[in-house]
């Protein structure tokens, strides 16, 4: 009996330590500037990114052209991805702003509805993404964290999980102030 109580207390302490160390969106509530998704993702902007596999090796590099339009609380974010290996892919998000700085979204390669919430200068976006690999399509759980650095720049880290295991990380840097709002294919391809 004494051993079970000690074991239970030890497991409780470990659980508390693990959950207290994890980042919560609310941790950023007091940080500025407040990330206004509708305002930032309106108009044309550009982003550069890379994909790293589970060993942290960079496996792909890319540039993205984005165009966002909003009518009230309904938005569309059209994305064109230019990968260094020559692939070009497209995704168009249909976005809805809800109460309490929450958002939902759908896209052709997203299973179900994406859910996101803004707090302070951060935004967390979670969804299931279908990714074609060779002749197969796999479903990944995406945990997307965006951080607004200033009025022009946003840093984005996304974890791709499959069956609860990290398969890859995607890092993006958005820039609204870049003089050219298009990807220079000579630099990307």
C-alpha positions in Angstrom: 0.0 0.0 0.0 2.8 2.4 0.9 4.5 1.7 -2.4 1.4 2.5 -4.4 0.9 5.8 -2.6 4.5 6.8 -3.3 4.1 5.7 -6.9 0.9 7.7 -7.2 2.4 10.8 -5.8 5.5 10.5 -8.0 3.3 10.1 -11.1 1.2 13.1 -10.1 4.3 15.3 -9.7 5.6 14.2 -13.1 2.2 14.9 -14.7 2.1 18.4 -13.1 5.6 19.2 -14.3 4.9 18.0 -17.8 1.7 20.0 -18.2 3.2 23.1 -16.5 6.0 23.1 -19.0 3.8 23.0 -22.1 3.1 26.2 -24.0 -0.5 27.4 -23.9 -1.9 30.0 -26.2 -3.1 32.0 -23.2 0.6 32.5 -22.2 0.8 35.1 -24.9 -2.3 37.1 -24.0 -0.4 40.2 -22.7 2.1 40.3 -25.6 1.8 42.9 -28.3 1.2 43.7 -31.1 -2.1 42.0 -31.0 -2.2 39.6 -34.0 -5.2 40.6 -36.1 -5.6 37.7 -38.6 -8.1 39.6 -40.8 -5.9 42.6 -41.1 -2.6 40.8 -41.6 -3.9 38.3 -44.2 -5.6 40.9 -46.3 -4.1 41.8 -49.7 -0.9 40.3 -51.1 2.0 39.0 -49.2 4.8 36.5 -49.6 6.4 33.8 -47.4 9.5 31.7 -47.5 9.7 28.3 -45.8 11.3 24.9 -45.3 10.3 21.4 -44.3 12.4 19.4 -41.9 11.9 15.7 -41.4 11.8 14.0 -37.9 15.7 14.1 -37.8 15.6 17.9 -38.4 17.1 17.5 -41.9 15.8 20.1 -44.4 14.0 18.1 -47.1 12.2 20.9 -49.0 12.4 24.7 -49.4 9.7 26.8 -50.9 8.2 30.3 -51.5 4.5 31.1 -51.1 2.4 33.9 -52.7 -0.7 34.6 -50.7 -3.7 36.8 -51.5 -6.3 37.4 -48.8 -9.7 39.0 -49.2 -12.4 39.6 -46.6 -16.0 40.5 -46.6 -17.1 41.1 -43.0 -16.1 38.0 -41.1 -15.8 35.8 -44.2 -12.4 35.5 -45.8 -10.5 33.7 -48.6 -6.8 33.1 -48.5 -5.4 31.9 -51.8 -1.9 30.3 -51.6 0.5 29.3 -54.4 3.5 27.2 -53.2 6.7 27.2 -55.4 9.0 24.4 -54.2 12.7 24.3 -55.0 12.2 20.9 -56.7 9.9 22.5 -59.3 6.5 21.5 -57.8 3.8 24.1 -57.7 0.8 23.5 -55.5 -2.3 25.5 -54.6 -4.5 25.8 -51.5 -7.4 28.2 -51.0 -8.7 28.6 -47.5 -12.3 29.7 -46.7 -12.1 31.4 -43.3 -14.6 32.5 -40.8 -14.0 34.8 -37.9 -16.0 33.8 -34.8 -16.4 35.4 -31.4 -13.5 35.6 -28.9 -10.8 35.8 -31.5 -11.5 32.3 -32.8 -11.5 31.3 -36.5 -12.5 28.3 -38.5 -11.4 27.3 -42.0 -11.8 24.8 -44.8 -9.7 23.9 -47.8 -9.8 21.1 -50.4 -6.9 19.2 -48.8 -8.1 19.8 -45.2 -10.2 17.0 -43.6 -13.1 18.6 -41.7 -12.8 22.0 -40.2 -9.6 23.8 -39.1 -9.9 25.6 -35.7 -7.8 28.5 -34.6 -7.6 31.1 -31.9 -5.6 34.3 -31.4 -4.1 35.5 -28.1 -1.8 38.5 -27.9 0.8 38.3 -30.7 0.2 34.6 -31.3 -2.3 32.5 -33.2 -2.7 28.7 -33.0 -4.3 26.8 -35.9 -5.0 23.1 -35.8 -6.3 20.8 -38.6 -6.0 17.5 -40.5 -4.1 17.8 -43.8 -4.1 15.4 -46.7 -0.6 15.2 -48.2 0.3 13.3 -51.4 3.5 11.4 -51.2 4.5 9.5 -54.3 1.4 7.6 -55.3 -0.3 7.7 -51.8 -2.1 10.3 -49.8 -1.5 10.5 -46.0 -3.4 12.4 -43.4 -1.3 14.4 -40.9 -2.4 16.4 -37.8 -1.1 19.9 -38.1 -0.3 22.2 -35.1 0.4 25.6 -36.5 1.8 28.4 -34.4 2.1 32.0 -35.8 3.8 34.9 -34.0 3.5 38.4 -35.3 6.9 40.1 -35.0 5.7 43.6 -36.2 3.1 45.0 -38.6 4.8 43.4 -41.6 6.3 40.1 -40.4 5.0 36.9 -39.0 7.0 33.8 -38.0 5.3 30.4 -38.3 6.2 27.0 -36.9 4.1 23.9 -37.7 4.4 20.4 -36.4 3.2 17.6 -38.6 2.2 14.5 -36.6 1.1 11.1 -37.7 -0.4 8.7 -35.1 0.9 11.1 -32.4 4.5 11.0 -33.6 6.2 14.0 -35.1 6.9 13.4 -38.8 8.1 16.8 -39.8 8.3 20.5 -39.0 7.5 23.4 -41.3 8.9 26.8 -40.7 7.7 29.9 -42.6 8.5 33.6 -42.6 5.7 35.9 -43.9 6.5 39.4 -45.1 4.0 42.1 -46.1 6.7 44.7 -46.6 8.7 42.9 -49.2 8.8 45.1 -52.3 7.9 42.2 -54.6 4.8 40.3 -53.7 5.7 37.4 -56.0 8.2 34.6 -55.6 11.3 34.9 -57.8 11.3 31.5 -59.4 15.1 31.9 -60.2 15.8 31.9 -56.5 13.3 29.1 -55.6 13.7 26.7 -58.5 
